[in-house]
């Protein structure tokens, strides 16, 4: 076995699959709560340059861990040799992959002019609603993400935990802009990403190995999302899509409302402190 394959074998280190609210899950939740509090408290008034730097570094962390995941999930070990076989099911365009595509706009793109400001605000709203909710959903219900591989369990908790942490941090840092007029802008990135996911599902269906079911929107494979899975096959596909959009929008807006309420409290305390 050559050195690269030996390295891949090492990355497949195994552990007993964690259980929901077992020691590993509770440890990750504790780290998440502490990390979210610390960054929101100490970095909430960061300069725009530092704010963007934090988001840029975070994006790099997401990419490194995703590269690790793609390598581990693409190499199999038969007891003697490792071999590469890519499963398109793991193509990083699920809903929880959205930080890869959202953060660059917030970290690197200029925020000047009407168009760029609208794009920036849209991704800002998306991060503080849809991305934030998706991270919370997995962190508190990780039934399908825990596996028997040490590295993957670390990767999934870091990835989804950062979605929660950054969603809260972005909302708190931009708290003066984070009002009820902003929430509607988050729907535009969400709809655009759904269109791309549907396009990928249909263009890759039957042409590659693995169940290509980006955003779990494909009519060809079972939806794995709670509640929505009970509607698949029982209603026409356009109705299923409508339920998907309405359902995700509702929980995204609810998540936005939580952060909006937290920001109102912060601004209230800051105003009283100044007085």
Legacy VTK file of the C-alpha trace (Angstrom):
# vtk DataFile Version 3.0
C-alpha trace
ASCII
DATASET POLYDATA
POINTS 275 float
0.000 0.000 0.000
1.474 3.361 -1.011
1.816 6.190 1.565
-1.314 8.009 0.368
-3.495 4.944 0.774
-1.923 4.289 4.176
-2.907 7.819 5.159
-6.459 7.234 3.947
-6.620 4.041 5.985
-5.552 6.039 9.049
-8.366 8.540 8.475
-10.856 5.689 8.660
-10.194 5.319 12.400
-13.274 3.788 13.987
-15.197 4.390 17.203
-18.471 3.238 18.673
-21.251 5.179 16.972
-22.309 8.038 19.295
-25.854 8.124 20.571
-28.132 11.132 20.699
-27.585 12.954 23.988
-24.827 10.565 24.927
-21.517 11.863 26.281
-20.115 12.872 22.884
-23.272 14.676 21.767
-23.593 16.526 25.093
-19.914 17.499 24.977
-20.390 19.000 21.505
-23.501 20.891 22.613
-21.601 22.285 25.610
-18.757 23.468 23.373
-21.303 24.996 20.995
-23.066 26.987 23.726
-19.778 28.229 25.145
-18.294 29.098 21.747
-21.431 30.928 20.620
-21.561 32.974 23.808
-17.872 33.877 23.649
-17.821 35.003 20.013
-21.092 36.924 20.319
-19.952 38.630 23.511
-16.368 39.465 22.669
-16.619 40.003 18.900
-20.061 41.571 18.524
-18.544 45.020 18.083
-15.690 43.982 15.799
-14.732 46.253 12.954
-16.041 45.324 9.529
-12.543 44.221 8.548
-12.252 41.879 11.520
-15.808 40.649 10.981
-14.998 39.673 7.416
-11.709 38.097 8.525
-13.549 35.871 11.003
-15.983 34.791 8.308
-13.158 34.169 5.824
-11.232 31.991 8.288
-14.421 30.129 9.161
-15.039 29.459 5.484
-11.539 27.967 5.263
-12.297 25.688 8.238
-15.483 24.513 6.528
-13.543 23.709 3.351
-10.753 21.790 5.132
-13.203 19.617 7.029
-15.305 19.053 3.905
-12.226 17.965 1.948
-11.474 15.499 4.724
-15.044 14.178 4.574
-14.977 13.816 0.789
-11.703 11.855 0.946
-12.870 9.545 3.717
-16.216 8.868 2.058
-14.553 8.209 -1.291
-11.967 5.654 -0.181
-12.922 2.162 0.899
-10.692 -0.369 2.615
-11.196 -4.078 1.905
-8.767 -5.347 4.531
-5.714 -5.271 2.290
-6.043 -2.348 -0.098
-7.743 1.008 -0.340
-9.626 1.975 -3.476
-11.329 5.132 -4.666
-15.039 5.151 -5.486
-16.877 8.458 -5.369
-20.471 8.375 -4.189
-22.354 11.326 -5.637
-24.721 11.224 -2.676
-21.986 13.138 -0.813
-21.683 15.896 -3.393
-21.452 19.006 -1.171
-24.671 20.649 -2.228
-27.034 19.683 0.547
-28.813 22.299 2.615
-26.110 22.056 5.271
-23.504 22.759 2.576
-24.816 26.283 2.075
-22.022 27.925 4.175
-19.618 27.065 1.323
-21.597 29.309 -0.995
-22.935 31.936 1.416
-19.880 32.917 3.450
-17.709 34.114 0.518
-20.288 36.784 -0.297
-20.215 38.041 3.286
-16.451 37.715 3.733
-14.930 38.804 0.418
-17.388 40.608 -1.845
-17.682 44.415 -1.697
-20.797 45.857 -0.100
-21.163 49.011 -2.163
-23.944 50.053 -4.484
-27.593 49.008 -4.559
-27.067 45.619 -6.198
-24.138 44.486 -4.054
-25.858 45.791 -0.911
-29.008 43.847 -1.762
-26.976 40.677 -2.378
-25.067 41.196 0.869
-28.256 41.752 2.857
-29.873 38.691 1.266
-27.047 36.414 2.312
-26.949 38.107 5.701
-30.618 37.277 6.210
-30.110 33.734 4.915
-27.241 33.119 7.355
-29.304 34.373 10.276
-32.332 32.269 9.403
-32.071 29.260 7.093
-28.413 28.454 7.819
-28.858 29.023 11.550
-31.934 26.773 11.665
-30.326 23.985 9.639
-27.392 23.893 12.042
-29.679 23.793 15.069
-31.741 21.000 13.532
-28.728 18.718 13.192
-27.054 19.702 16.457
-30.143 18.842 18.469
-31.263 15.882 16.337
-28.148 14.232 14.886
-29.775 10.841 14.375
-28.584 10.446 10.775
-25.145 12.082 10.948
-23.354 10.023 13.586
-21.326 7.132 12.184
-18.614 4.746 13.342
-15.720 6.900 12.122
-13.944 9.205 14.572
-13.058 11.905 12.070
-16.501 12.094 10.460
-18.171 12.489 13.845
-15.825 15.358 14.632
-16.337 16.887 11.191
-20.128 16.811 11.363
-20.275 18.408 14.812
-17.753 21.106 13.860
-19.579 21.802 10.595
-23.107 22.044 11.954
-21.994 23.685 15.180
-20.285 26.428 13.178
-23.503 26.980 11.242
-25.242 27.800 14.520
-22.345 29.812 15.940
-21.818 31.884 12.794
-25.536 32.414 12.223
-25.824 33.884 15.725
-22.591 35.855 15.405
-23.558 37.374 12.053
-26.946 38.401 13.422
-25.507 39.932 16.595
-22.695 41.746 14.814
-25.127 43.211 12.288
-27.852 43.742 14.917
-28.666 47.305 13.863
-29.484 46.060 10.361
-31.099 42.820 11.514
-34.731 43.934 11.550
-38.035 42.653 10.200
-37.453 44.383 6.847
-34.403 42.196 6.287
-36.034 38.812 6.774
-37.755 38.707 3.384
-34.462 39.084 1.542
-33.263 35.709 2.821
-35.836 33.930 0.664
-34.009 34.853 -2.550
-30.795 32.849 -1.866
-32.955 30.004 -0.578
-35.020 29.816 -3.769
-31.926 30.160 -5.973
-30.205 27.292 -4.141
-33.334 25.140 -4.468
-33.384 25.726 -8.240
-29.709 24.721 -8.493
-30.380 21.602 -6.387
-33.294 20.548 -8.602
-31.173 21.122 -11.704
-28.367 18.963 -10.307
-30.799 16.214 -9.327
-32.310 16.001 -12.776
-29.106 16.458 -14.779
-27.176 13.804 -12.816
-29.994 11.283 -12.330
-29.071 7.970 -13.898
-25.710 9.280 -15.110
-23.547 8.836 -11.994
-23.127 6.394 -9.137
-25.017 7.127 -5.952
-28.382 8.633 -5.117
-28.131 12.257 -6.208
-30.718 13.910 -3.995
-29.541 17.452 -3.332
-31.647 19.257 -0.711
-33.706 16.011 -0.669
-35.801 17.499 -3.457
-35.472 14.720 -6.010
-38.686 12.918 -6.968
-36.614 9.805 -7.741
-35.426 9.055 -4.199
-36.960 9.033 -0.755
-36.924 12.308 1.147
-35.133 11.876 4.487
-36.499 15.010 6.133
-38.963 14.683 9.036
-42.565 15.658 8.245
-41.871 16.339 4.552
-41.062 12.658 3.970
-44.650 11.767 4.883
-45.951 13.862 1.972
-43.655 12.497 -0.736
-45.518 10.240 -3.121
-48.876 11.139 -1.595
-49.194 14.511 -3.280
-48.158 15.681 -6.778
-44.506 16.712 -6.994
-45.285 20.447 -7.538
-47.344 20.353 -4.323
-44.446 18.648 -2.527
-42.117 21.412 -3.729
-44.553 24.055 -2.491
-44.771 22.373 0.908
-40.970 22.203 1.009
-40.542 25.901 0.269
-43.321 26.991 2.636
-42.134 24.678 5.409
-38.485 25.703 5.201
-39.435 29.364 4.917
-41.578 29.102 8.042
-38.833 27.555 10.177
-36.255 29.909 8.664
-38.382 32.914 9.606
-38.880 31.443 13.084
-35.112 31.134 13.518
-34.736 34.705 12.306
-37.310 35.754 14.904
-35.293 34.162 17.708
-32.168 36.088 16.714
-34.193 39.239 16.117
-35.561 39.005 19.654
-32.078 38.458 21.067
-30.837 41.515 19.179
-33.673 43.672 20.521
-32.610 42.730 24.054
-28.961 43.529 23.316
-29.834 46.898 21.782
-32.130 47.661 24.730
-29.384 46.955 27.260
-26.871 48.964 25.218
-29.260 51.928 25.084
-29.860 51.804 28.852
-26.113 51.531 29.461
-25.448 54.647 27.390
-28.171 56.502 29.251
LINES 1 276
275 0 1 2 3 4 5 6 7 8 9 10 11 12 13 14 15 16 17 18 19 20 21 22 23 24 25 26 27 28 29 30 31 32 33 34 35 36 37 38 39 40 41 42 43 44 45 46 47 48 49 50 51 52 53 54 55 56 57 58 59 60 61 62 63 64 65 66 67 68 69 70 71 72 73 74 75 76 77 78 79 80 81 82 83 84 85 86 87 88 89 90 91 92 93 94 95 96 97 98 99 100 101 102 103 104 105 106 107 108 109 110 111 112 113 114 115 116 117 118 119 120 121 122 123 124 125 126 127 128 129 130 131 132 133 134 135 136 137 138 139 140 141 142 143 144 145 146 147 148 149 150 151 152 153 154 155 156 157 158 159 160 161 162 163 164 165 166 167 168 169 170 171 172 173 174 175 176 177 178 179 180 181 182 183 184 185 186 187 188 189 190 191 192 193 194 195 196 197 198 199 200 201 202 203 204 205 206 207 208 209 210 211 212 213 214 215 216 217 218 219 220 221 222 223 224 225 226 227 228 229 230 231 232 233 234 235 236 237 238 239 240 241 242 243 244 245 246 247 248 249 250 251 252 253 254 255 256 257 258 259 260 261 262 263 264 265 266 267 268 269 270 271 272 273 274
